[in-house]
Amino acid sequence: MAPPRLGVSASPAARKAVFTGTFDPMTLGHLDVIRRGRLLFDQLVVGIGVNPNKTPLFDLEERVNLARHIVREYHNVTVEPFDELAVAFVRRIGAQVILRGVRTLSDMEYEFSMSLTNKRLAPEIETVFLMADGEYSHVSSSLIKQLARYGGAEALARFVPEEMIRPIMEKLRDPEWQTRF
């Protein structure tokens, strides 16, 4: 008998994974994890959360709308906002897997710690890690904001989906953001 494919079982919930993050802004690295993750699971939910320790470039509604536009061609990918613990969100939507992208060793330390915490809070939820494509392993939200400010749209095009370039550039031209960043 062949072993079951990752994410496939008798329970529909086991075939649903959630890729959580703030996605502020969504990068080509995020999109790479989404593209690969959607092939591993029947349904992939991009859960866009709120991090009280960060000052977002885009508000939650803007991030959700931009992400929905970016992933619109993937029939098994949806985008949902959340403002709670990731495991609570995953439980609430009936999934059993958290998908995480890992860029660097320091990411792995953080993700490992979060994975252990999530396992204590929700033992029924598994975390699956995908290593970032080497082309995107150095890309962070902070880097994107610096590129936008000092390198402009041409520099951004190498690191974010095309649909993100104009909104990022417009946001950074906003006088409110010029004083924050």
N, C-alpha and C positions, 0 to 999 in steps of 0.2 A: 504494500500500500504506500502511495506517495505521501510525503509529509505535507501538511496543509501550508498553503501560501501565507506569508505574513499578513495579518489583518483579516484573514478569512476564517470564520467559524460558523457554527449553527446560529449564533446570536447576531442579529443585525448591528447591535451596538459595538461589537468587537471589530466591525469593518469600518467604523467611523473614527477618524482621528481628528485632533484639533491642533493646529499650529498657532500657538499663542505668542503675542508680542505687542509692542506699542506701534510698530511699523510707522515710525515718524522720522523720516519718510520711508516708504517702501523702497527697497533697493533691488538691484539685479540679483544679489545674494539671496534675499528673501524669495524672490520669484523663482530662483533655481530650486530652492527647497520645496516650494509649492509645486512646481512642475514635476519634480521627482516624487514627492509625497503622494500626489494624486494618482500615481501609477501603483503605489503600494496598498492603497486603501480604496474601498468602494466610494467613500465620501470623505472629503477633507474640508473641514471648517477652519477658515482663517479667523481666529478669535482676536479681535483688536481691543486691547485693554487700556486701562488708565493706570499710570504709574505716578503716585503722588510725589515721588522724589525727582521727577523730571518736569521741565517746562517744555511742553510740546510746541513744535512749529505749527502743526495743524491741530485743530480741535478734533474731538472724537468723531463727530459727524463727518467732517471733511476727510479724515483718514479712512473711514468706512466707505464713503462714496468713491474716493479715489481707488481704493483697493478693489471694490466691486467692478469698477470700470476696467481695471488692469486684468482681472482674472475672468472676465465675462466669457471668454472663449472656452473655458474649461467646464464642461457639463457637470462634473462631480465636485466642483469647488464652490463653496458659499462663503460669505463674509458676514460675521456677526460681531456687534460690540458687546463688551462686558465690563462691569465695574464691581468685581468681586474676586476672590481667590480663583486662580486658574482651575484648581481641582473642583471647586464648586460649580464653575461654568461648565466644565467637561461633564460632570455628573448631570447637571440640569438639562443639557442637550442630549443626554443619552449616549455619550461616547465612552470609550474605555482606554483610549490611547492619547497621550500628549506627544506631539511631534516637535522636536527641537532641532535647530541647526546649530552646529558648533564650528566656530571659525578658528579659534586658537586654543593653546593649552590653558590660558587664563579663563577662557570661556568654559572649558571643560571642568575646571575646578568649581566655578560658579554653578554650572548646570548640574554637576554631580551633587552638590549640596542641595540645590532646589529639588532634584529628583528624589533624594532621600527624605526631604521634608514632605514632599507631596505623597510619597509612599506611606509615611506615618499618618498623614491626614486622610488618605484615600487608598488603602491597600489594593483595591480592585482596579485601580488605574495604573497602566504601564506607561513608561516614557521611552520613546524611541528616538535615537539621535542619528542625524545625517550629517556627515562631515561636509563642510562648505567646499565648493569647488575652489581650487587654488587661486583662480582668477579673482575671486571675491572674498577671500579669507581675511583681507585687511580692511574691508569696507565697514564703516560704522556710521551711525547717524551724525556724529560730530564731524567726521571727515566730509560727509555730504554737505553739511552746512558750510564748512570752510571752503570747499570746492565751489559751491554756489556763489559765495561772497567774493572770492578772489579769482576764481577761474572761469566763472560764468557758465552759460548753457552748454558750451562745447565740452568743457571738462566734465560736467554732470552726465552727459550722454553716455559716458563709458561706465557709469556706475548705477544709474537709476533707469527704470522703464521710461520710455519716451513720454508717456502720459504724465509723468511726474515733473518734467523739466519746467514747463510753464508755471504750474502752481508754486513750485519752490521759488522760482525767480520772482514771481509776483509777491510772495510772502516776504521775501527778504528785502524787497523795495519798500515795503510798508514801513513808515516812520516808527511805528511801535516796535517792530522787530529790530530796527537799526540801533535802538537804544539798549535792547536786551542782549544782542549778540555781538 
